[in-house]
Amino acid sequence: MHNKDYNSLFRDVPGLETQRLILRPFRYSDIDEYIRFFRTEEVQQHLGGVLIPKDEADAKRWIDNLNGRCLRSKLVFTWAVEFKQDKRIIGRCDLGGFVKKSMAEISYYLSSEMWHKGIMQEAMAAVLSFAFKDLKLHRVQALVLPDNTASARLLQNLGFTHEGLLRKYDYGKGFSDVQMFSILDEDYFKC
């Protein structure tokens, strides 16, 4: 059964907090730090060529769109991942592509300086809690490029199941082979 407050959850990007992180809406003051790590080759290699804001004005339009139209249209929740220790933006998590108020896709990336520290697992756990406990979704899925073994391991550590390979699938700016992972509500609540 769906949460009757599903629609009301899209008024604002909800703040989520973990031991080391704050997940919150992007702010204009995040732009420089976000673009700095987002543009790096290490981060871009796993994103399929996602577009980078061209300049500050473009980035501000992007933030306004995420926190405004995209949210009100129930398209996506986008969180800036802030490291509590120094209040620095180190990553991003998205939950979107909602189908019948029941399933969605999760995506994420992290500054390469913060890789292999359990940070994204912590952030993703908070987003999954929101997805299953607040939105009452029955399925969350994720796409991963085949050579991104760290991301595949992260998803499996969170309880996701590898479902298979989607050949030449729409990913980033083009088409790539991608691995499909998913977690169902029954899997999530077993953990």
Steps between C-alpha positions, in 0.01 A plus 500: 500500500629845412558773752210742461748783565716399200420821311571722801853360524587685178459848650868524594811286473504344847810536711655165592777454754747223577794475737738686264270655240219740435296443185317816403385704200773662294568869571664765281795503739568134409564568132877553499577194714251285311639590157858451627455132584229428241727602211780263594576214265470249787138598568398553138623157384211331683225742394481442127581860416243681711488869411699737718362847572679742265522788743356637822178627335441158342562332837253734673231415242574133560458538878177698459368229268591215740355666807199638312350357182653150522383459858150646449458279192596200717789414268796477736636570846859625476718525809834670546714281724673719756783373718420617855864528603578792267155588353633420150288359216651165410230327299150473368213250526188491282179304537274540198335351196199411711258245357145470641611644837658162556849478353792728426863508393783609724824655381797640685854623469771615731814709484787261426682636809232330710488161326546178701402653835145366527356846441271417210374188675400725791329751269322231299371332816330829595345540153378139499341551841312800360403303187357201684377648830369841390416461131399135554657390171506130415811510275812712465737431213844622396705489181877450507757490222653150482852618591382685813560212739508725808146621429376146437654390832339797679155405371544136595614604850174696530293194409450559128480203264680497166228438242707497184651699218299748293671530162542842340269663752434875525767616746648848536542667162482179299438130506711257701483152636392533865441265787156512663474463876186518713379472854139427590320615812490141628880476458554835669289420805672159541838669554 
